[in-house]
């Protein structure tokens, strides 16, 4: 079985992977919403100063993970380069199309995986991961074969 993949990485792929692997990133938006609601209550009872501070803090908390990913993506010299990958029954061999970066991922060494709306997030350790976007697959059949391969070699989704 060989599946060939090709994609242009996007900051949203990284953000999706971070949300799937880092609890703070997953819950930060909800914390920001709760803080904003509390700040609105403060504003309604006449506590303008703390309300403004709370709303500003909520905005920072909501935007910080996205800004962090965007900056990291822009600073990484190979982040936006087209990636190709070959998936066999045991290994994912990824390489930038221009050959500047190369990675072999042994499926048996993965600590877990998750499937999100846009990616397969392959966990390589406590915080390490590789996002493989669904748009990289040529067909639904390839996508299904890859999902089945992950279940057989790594275990069910969500394991870590």
N, C-alpha and C positions, 0 to 999 in steps of 0.2 A: 504494500500500500504506500503510495507516495502522493502527498498533497502539496501543491505549489501555491504559495501565497505571495502577494505583492500589495504594498500600501504606502501611502504618504502619511507619516505620523502627524498628529495634531495635538495641541495642548490638551484638548478635551479627552484624548485617550489616556494621557497621564493622569489628569484629574479624576477620571473614572477609576483608574487603578488605585489611586490614593484613597478615594472614598471606600473602595472595596477592602482595603488592607489596613487603614489607619482609623481607629475609632473616633478620634477627635475630628477628623475631616468629615466623617459620616454624620456626626451629631452637631457640628458647629452651626449649621443653618438653623436647626431647631432651637439651639441655645440663643442664637441671635433673635429669633422670633419671640421667644419668651421674654428676653430682655427688653425688646421693643414694646411688647404689650405692657410690661411693668412700667416702662417709661411713659407710655401714654396715660396710664392710670395716675402716675405722679403729676403729669401735666394737667390732667383734669381736676386734681385736688389742689392745684395751685403751686406745686413745687417745680417751677420752671427750670431752675438751674440743674437739679439732679435729673430732670426729665431730658433736657438737652444732652447732658453728659451720657445718660443711658442710651439715647438714640444714636449718638455718635459712636459709642462703644459697640452697639449692636451692628452698626454698619461696618465697622472695622472687622468684627468677628465674622460677619457674613462674607466679606470680600477677601479677607486674608488668605484663606486656602487657594482661592482662584488666582489671586495675584502672585502667590508663591509659586504655583505651578507654571504660570505664564512666564515669570522671570527665569525660572530654572530651565524651561524649554528654550527660551531665547538665548540663554547663556551657554547651553550645551552645543558644541560645534557640530555634532552629527544628528541632533534631534529632528530636524526637519527634512532629512534626506530620505529619499525613497528606500524602502526596505523590501528585500525579497527573502523568502524562507522556504525551505523544503522540510516537510514533515514525513518521517517514516514511522515505523512502529515503535521506535525507541528514542529518537532524537529529533529536535527542532534545530535546524541549521539556519541561522539568520545572518544576513549580510546586507550592508547598505549597497545600493545599486552601483555606486562608484567605487566600492571595495575598500572604503576607509575604515570600516568597523566590521567585526565578525564575532559571532557568538554561537556556541553549541550548548543547547539545553538538553540535558538527559531527563526524559520524562520521569524515570524512576527516582530522580533526585529532587523533584518538586515537593514542596511541603504541603501543597494544596492548590486549589484553583476555584475560581468563581466565574459565573457567567452573568454579565450585566446586559443592559439594553444595547450597548455599543461594542463591548469587548469580551474576550476571554481573558481573565486576569490570572496569570500563572505565578503562583507564589514560590519564591526561591529561598525564603528564610523568614525571619520574624517581620522584616519590613521590606525586603526586596521583592520585586515583581517585574513581570514583562506583560504589557498589554498587547493582545493580538486582536485587532479590530475585526468585527464581522465583515466589514467591507473588503477585507483582504481575500476572502474566499470567493472563488469563481462561481460556485453553485451552492444551493441549499444542501445538496447531497454531500459535498465536501465538508460543509459546516457540521452536518449530522455525523459524518464519519469521524471528524476531529473530536467532537463531543464524546462519542462512544469510545474513542481511543483514550481520552482523558479518564473516563470512568473506569475503563479496564486497567490502566496502568497506574493511576494516581488514587483513584477512589471517587466517591460521589462529590459533587460540587459543594463548596463551602468548607471542606476539610482544611485544617491548617496545623 
